[in-house]
Amino acid sequence: MGQSRQGGLSAASSYVRRILFTVGPSVQLTGGIGVHHILDNVGMNEIVRCFNCIAPGGVINCIGFLGGQPEQAIDVCGLALRTGAMLR
């Protein structure tokens, strides 16, 4: 992959992360629905944000735990029930 393409992908990834992990813009961009799929490589420290951005019936895939140990206890079952989303 060429240098310019790598830089473009990095910039796009950074942009998408900033926009979608902010609840207001992610919901606005989807017409109030929320996103249908989230790939989370941070883990439990960002999971509340994921559930706040997900559409009803959406899927959150935890593919990594770069965030380390959770800073506090998180009620993942309650978040999943509230949103109707699935955490994998």
C-alpha positions, 0 to 999 in steps of 0.5 A, spaced: 500 500 500 502 506 498 504 512 503 499 516 501 493 511 501 496 509 508 495 516 510 488 517 507 486 511 511 489 513 517 486 520 517 479 517 515 479 512 521 481 518 525 475 522 523 470 516 523 472 515 530 471 522 532 464 523 529 461 516 531 464 516 538 460 522 539 453 521 541 450 527 538 453 527 531 453 519 530 445 519 531 444 525 527 448 522 521 443 516 521 437 520 522 436 519 529 437 511 529 444 510 531 449 506 527 448 498 526 455 496 527 461 498 531 468 495 531 470 496 538 478 495 539 478 499 546 474 494 550 470 496 556 472 503 557 469 505 551 463 500 551 458 505 554 459 510 548 458 504 544 451 503 547 449 510 546 451 510 539 448 503 537 441 503 533 436 498 536 438 491 534 445 493 532 451 489 533 457 491 537 463 487 536 469 487 541 475 485 537 480 488 542 482 490 549 487 496 548 484 500 553 486 496 559 482 494 565 475 497 566 475 504 570 469 502 574 464 496 574 459 497 568 452 494 567 453 491 560 447 486 561 443 493 562 445 497 557 444 491 552 437 490 554 436 498 554 438 498 547 436 492 544 443 491 541 448 485 541 455 485 544 460 480 541 
